[in-house]
Amino acid sequence: MAELELKLISSLDKVFWDGCETPHPVEEDVMLANERYAFQAAFRYEDGKDPMRVFGECVLEGMAGEVRQVESVPCRLAALPEQADVLRREPGWYPDVLEAPGAAVKVRPGQWGSLWITLRGGAPGEHEVRVTLKVGEVTRTARLRLRVLPAELPEQKLVFTQWLHWDCVAQRHGAEMFSPRFWELLESYVKTAADYGINMLLTPVFTPPLDTEVGGTRMPCQLVDVWADGEGGWRFGFDRLEKWIGLCRRNGISRFELSHLFTQWGAKATPAVWAEEDGVQKQIFGWHVPSDDPAYTAFLRAFLPALDGFLRKAGVAQRCVLHISDEPSESGMELYCRTAALVAEAMPGYPIMDAMSGYEIYRRSGIQIPVVALDAMDAFLKHGVRPLWGYYCWVQYKGVSNRFMSMPSLSVRILGVQAYLYRLEGFLHWGYNFYNSQLSRGSVDPYAVTDADGAFPAGDAFSVYPTEGGCTPSLRMAVFYEGLQDLRALELLESRAGRAAVEALIREELGKVTFQCWPRDPQRLLSLRRRVYGLLA
């Protein structure tokens, strides 16, 4: 006789095919009127006869929402040797993809699965949410009592950016760069980004010199047209950049980080720049041109004022930041400082923002916005640096929060509390959709290769998965958004009770919280959330 188990559990749980180590049942909870509340329905079906996959149907009643199936992907590099904050270390299948809503539920007899259920706000009052799963002739229903408070989360203040890799959109979908289909696909990626709290996007005025091996190239995605007159003069066209800004604006993206003007890890060379001369397109700058080459200096002195004029006309100049070089090194400090000074002089009034781990580089460079690795925060906090942004990538795998597939979801979500306590103004993550191998030596299928071909712990390189018409989010991206909501809830409580009261409440519920220290029990974070909402009620 067929059997079907169904239980509602926290969004902070991860359901593997062989189960969930420590599930946290959800029977009743509270949310705000405009909040996005997520939980999971874990299920297991066994008919004792047929081991083949079957399809089921899920019905959500009581409140409006969406149901997505959580699908697993192969995870080869699950954790690095000294990484401690993991659920599992072994290669295997890890839950991560949130499939598009509305599809039939795939059921694999004898294996656990889960559905990610999202309620997008509701009328104030008491609600009974019913989740019914039918597989064959067997039907099970689970219930959640949910109280919706009339209070609403304030608008997100934290600036959040993940790097959108244009070449990966074109390559993964087989779309020609800047073709009509490419722009349609790109818009799906932008819509998903905005829906999960991203409000700033990397803007490739030239092809970003990121994650590219020395001497290598990535597919050109240069938004600015350049014409050379052969005598050192330049003209620029901004039609594609204008189209990109319009696409972002209509989808909720209000800020723009202009792509790096020098190569990664030290500003030693120039980015790949293409120009038309005598009717022929050719690459005029790149790895073969040092960053301090007089020709590139002259080019920037012509280009940056023209770019400034366009951005002012477009009405976005006050919402743009510049990049020099990602993660400059101590050995290249002098060169980095010189390039930063050149850009600041040629395009005054625009803040310069770069990822960096060395306080001394920040101090000497004079840039306005350091984006600091979470494991290097102490020196910047000690000196009271403001504004202050944070970031992490694969290097930050010891003791700080991150978003690898092998990590507990709590380690993704806790950033919301950390951002509140340490007053972060922004957060950056490099891997929105990096579907390449390390240093972009080749393209990969993210459903099959989740570790940049063995380079980074699975999940570091991307937060969304490509679909036929665009992309779909990962479980990790949805959990990160919950952290953003935690931050907004704390800010709302602060507006009513004062900051001292909120910080005292966090200490009472979580104890000491730093970027390296927080309680690893998800129930304590959920308890803090309930206390915050209790006070808001």
N, C-alpha and C positions, 0 to 999 in steps of 0.2 A: 504493500500500500504506500502511496506517495506521501511524503511528509514535507512540510514547509515551515521554516522558522523565520520570524520577522521581528526585529526589535529596533527601537529608535535610540540612537546614540549621539554623542557630541560630535560637532564638526572638528574637534581637536583629535579625534581618533583616526587611525588608519586601519582599514580592513584589508588584510592580505588574503590570498586564496585559502590559506589554512586557518584563518581567523584573525582576531584582534587580541593582542596580549592583555590589555587592561581596558576593556570597554567602559565607557562612562554613560550609563543609561540616562535618557532624557524623558521625563514624564510631565514636568511642568516648568515653565520659564516665563520671562518677561522681556519685552522689547519696546522700543520707542516707535512713535507713529510713522516716522520716515526711515526707519532702520531697515537694513537688509539682514534678516535673521536666517541662519543656516543650521541645519542638522542633517543627520544621515539615517537612512533606513538600511540596516544590515540584514541580509537574508541568506538562507541556505536551503536548497531543495534537494531531496533524495527520493527517487522512485523505486530503487531496489532492482530495477530491470534494465533500463536504457541509460547508458552513460553519456549519450550524445547531447550536445547543446540543444536547448529548447528556448522558446521565447515566452515571456510573460507580459503582463499589462499592469501598470501602476496608475492608480487614481488618487489624486490629492483633493481633499474636500475640507471645507471650513474656513479657508483663507486662500486668497489668490497667491500663486507662486509658480515655480518651475521645478521640474524634476530632471536631473541629469544623471546618467549612469557613470560611476567611477570605474574607469578601465585601467588595467595595469599595462606597464611597458617593461621591456627587458632592461635590467640595471646591472651592468657589468662591473663598473667601478663604483661600488656603493659607498665606501668610506676609505679615508686615508689611514695609514697605520696608527697614528697617534690621535686620531679623532675619537672623542669619547661620547659626545652627545648624539647617539644614534639608536634607532630601534633595532636595526639589523646591520650586520657587516657583510654578509655573504651575497654574492651575485644571485640574481633571481628576478622575479616579477614583482614590481612595486606599483601600488595604486597611485595614479597621478592625473590621468586625462579626465576632464569633465566633458563628456560627450554632449552633443547638441540635444536640447530638450525635445521631448515628443516622440522619440524613437522607442520601438519595442525594447523591453528589458531582456538582455541576454542572460540566460540562466545556464550555468554549468553544473550539472548534478554532482553533489558531493563536495562542492567548493563554495566558499563564502564569497559574496559580492556585496556591493553597497550602492545606494542611490543618494546623490547629493541634492538635498531639497532646500530651496531658497524661497523665503517669504519676503516679498518686497513691500513692506509697510502694511498698515491696516487700520481700520477704524478703532478708536479707543474703546476698551472694554475687554470682557472675557471671551475667549474663543476656544473651541475644541477643534483641533486640526486632526484629521483622520487620513491615514496613509493605508491604502488597500492594495495588496499585491495578489494577483491571480496568476497561477501557473497551472496549465491544464485544468483539471477539475478541482484543484485545491485553492482556497482563498483565505488570506489572513489579513486582519486589520489591526493596526497599532494607533494609539491615540496620544496626542500631546495637548495639555492644557496650557494655553498661552494668554498672558495678560498684556494688552497693548496700552501703554501709557500715552497720554496726550502730548507729552513733551516731544520735541524734535531735535535731532542732532544738528549742530551748527554746520555751516559750510566748512569744508576742509581747508585749513590754513597751510598745512605742510605741503611744500612743493615736492612732488614725487616724479622722478623721471626714470624710465628704463630705455636703454638704447634700442631703437628700432633699426634693424639692419636691412636696408633696401635691397641689397643684392640677394639676400636669403629669400625674400619674398619672390623676386623674379626667378631665381633658380629653382626653388622648391615647387613653384606652380607652373614653371615653363612659360612664363609670360615675358614678352619683350619689355625691357626697361622703358618706362614712360608711354607705353601703349595704352589704349583705353581700358583693356582688361587689367593691366597692371594697376592703374589708378583705382579701379573698382576693388581689387584685392587689397590694395594699400588702405583704402577707407575702412574695410572690415577690421584690419589690424588696429587702426586708430580708434574706431568705435569701441572695440574690446578694451583697449588701453584706458580710455576715458571711463568706461563702465566700472573699472576696477581701481579707480583712484589716481591714475596717472594724469597729471595736468601739465606736464612739460615734455616735449619730444625733441630728440636730436634731429637737427636740420642740416642736411648735407649740401651746404653751399658748394663745397667740393667733395669728392669721394673721401669719406673719413679715413684717415691713416691709422686705423685701429685693427688690432689682431691680424696683422699682416707681416709675414716674414720679410726680413731685409732683402730688398731687391724684388720682392713679389708684388703682385697687384691683385685688387679685388675688382669685380665688375663695376665699371664707372656708373655713378649715380649723381653726377654733378648737376645741381639745380641752376647754377648761374652760367649763362652763355658768355664766352670770352672771345673777343676778336683782337688779333694782333695786327698792327699795321706794318710790321717789319722794321720799324725805326724806333722801337722802344715805347710806342704809344699803345693804349688799350681802350677798348670799348666793352661795355658789359650789358647783358640783357637779363631781366629778372622775371620773365613771364612764368616760368615753371615755379620759381620761388613764390610768386604771387598766388598761383594755383594751389600750392601746398599750404600756404597760410590760410586760404579760404577753406580748404578741406578740413584743416584742424579746427578752425573757429566754429564751423557748423556742427562739429562733433564734440565740442566741449573742451578742446585743448586750447589753453590761453597763453602758454609760455613756450619759448623756443630757445634751445641751446644750439648755437651755431657751431658747426663741426670744427674740429681741431685744425689749427693753422700750421702745425708742425707735427712731426711723427711722434709716436708713442715712446714712453720711457726715456725722455731726455731731450727732445726737440733737436735731434741731430740732423734731420733732413726735412725736405719739403713734402707736402702731400701731393698726390697725383692730380695735376691740373691739366685740362685739355683746352686748347684754343684753336680757332680757325684762322689760318693765315694763307692768303692767296687762294681761298676756296678749299683748302685742305685742312681737315681736323688732325691735330697731332698733340702728343703729350709734351708739354713744355717744362713741367716740374715733376719731381718725384724723388725716389731714393737716390738718383744720380746727381741731385743738386743739394749741396749743403744748405743748412738753414740760414747761414749768414752770407750766402751768395748775394752780391750786390744786385743782381738781376731780380732775385725774389724780393729783396727789400724794396726795390723800385716798384715792383708789381703790387706789393701790399700797400704802398703809399698811394697808389692809384686806385686800387680796388676797395679798400676799407672806407674811404670817404664816399665813394659811389654807393656802397652797400648801406652806409648810414643814411644817405639821402633817400634811398628806396624804403628802408624800414620806417623812417619818419613819415613818409608819404603814406605807407600802408597802415600807420597807426599802431605799430607794435614795438617801436624802438624801446619803450620803457619796460617791455616784457621779454627782452632778449638778454642772453649772457654769451660771452665769448669763451672759447677754449684755446689754450696754447698747446700743451702736451699732456697726455694722460700719464699719471704717476711718474713725474720727473725724479731722477736719482740724485743722491748726494754728489756723485762724481760729476754730474752734468749741471750742477747748480748754477755756475757762472753763465753758461750758455742759456739756460732756462730764464734766468733773470734778465738777460739782454733781450731775448725774444719777447718776453712779457712787456718790457719797457717800450719796445718798438711798437707793439700792437696798441698799448695804452696811449701812446703819443699819436698814432695814426687814426685811432677811433675813440676819442675821449668820451667819457660819460657812460660807457658800457662796462658793467662789472665783468671781471675775468674770473672764471670758475674752473678749477681743476681738481681731480682726484690726487691726493698726496698723503704720505704717511709721515713725513718729516717736518717737524715744527720749524726748524731752522730754514728750510726752503721757503716755507710760507712767509716767515718773518722778513727774509731778505728780498723776496720777489715783489712784495707789495701788492699781490693779487687780493681781490676783495672777498672771494668766497672759497675757502678751502673745503674740499669734500674729503673727509678723513675716514680712513679705514677704522672700523669699530675697535679693533685691537690696538690702535694707536691713539685713541681718544684722550688718554690721561694727560699728555703734555699740553694739548690744546685746551682742555678744560682747566688745567692748572693756571694757564695764562689768560683765562677769561676771553677766549677768542669769540667774536661775534661779527657777522653771522657765522653759524657753524652748521655744516651738513655732514651726513654720515654715508658710508657705503660699505658693501662687502662683496667679495668675489671668492674664488676657490681658496685663495691664500688664507682667508679668515676661517679656518676650520677648527681652531683650538679655543674652546671655551666661550665663544661669542655666538650670537644668533646668526642664522643663515637659512638658506632655503633648499638644501640638498634633499633629494628624495628619501634618503635613509634617516633623516632627522625627524624627531617628533614635531608635530604641527605647532606645539607650544613654542618651539624655538624660532618659528617664523612669526607667530603672532605677538610675542612679547615685545617686539620692537615698538609697538604703539605706546606701551607704558614707559619704555626707555626714552622714546622721543619726547614724551611729556616731561619726565623728570629732568632731563638735561637740555630741554628747550631747543631741540633741533629745529631748524627752519626748513630743512630739505633732506631728501634721501635719494640716492642714485644707485641703480643696479645695472650692470652692463649687459645682461643677457635677457632681453625681451624675446628675441627670436633668432639667436645665433645658431643657424643650422649648418655650420661649417665645422671642419676639424680644426684643431689648434693651429693658429697662425693662418687660417683660411687656405690651407693647402688643398682642400677639396670640400665638396658639399656632402652632407650626410642626411639620412632620413631620420628625423627625430623620434619616430615611432619605433625604430630599430636600434638607433645609436643615441644614447642619452648622455654620453660623457665626452662629447667632442672627440670621438675616436680614441678614448682611453686617456685623455689629457686631464680632465677635471671630474670631480665627483658628480655623479648623475644628477641632473637638474640645475647645475650652475649656469649652463649656457642658454637656457630658454625657460620662459614661463607660459608660453602658449604653444599650441600645436596647429599645424596647417590643416585646413579642411578644403573641400572642393570650392567653396565660395569665399574663403578667407581663413579664419582661425577660430579656435576654441580654447578657453582658459584651462589651466592646470589647477589641481586641488591646492597646490602651494600658493598660487596667485589669489585664489578665493580666500584662503586663510590669512594672507597678508592684508587683504582688504578688511578683514575683521579686525586686525590690529589697528588699521587706520580709523575704524569706527570706535574702537576703545579710546584712542587718542581724542577724538571729537567728543566722546561722552565725558571724559575727564575735563576737557576744556569747558563743556557746558556746566558741569558741577562747579568748576572754579568760578564761573561767572555769577553763581548764586551763593556759594559758601566761602569763596576765597581760596587762594592757592595753598596757604598753610594747612587748611583743613583737608584739602585733597591729598597733599603729600603725607599728612599724618595717617589718613585712611590707607594709602598705599603701603606705608610702613607697617601698619597694624595687620594688614591682610597678607602681604608678601614678604615682610622683613626687609632686609637690605637688598636693594636692586641697583646694580651697576651694569655696564655693558658686558662684564664678565661674570656677573653673579645674579641669579634669580632662582626662585624655587622651581624645581622641575616637575612638580605635581600640577597637572592641568586644573584640578579642582580648586586650587587656591586662586588662580586667575579668574575662573568662573565665579568664585565666591566674591572676589573684588568687584566684578561686573555687577553682580546682584546687589551688593551693598551700594554701589554708585546709583543704580536705578532705584533702589529703595529710597535713597535720599532725594532723588529727583522727583519721586512720587509724592 
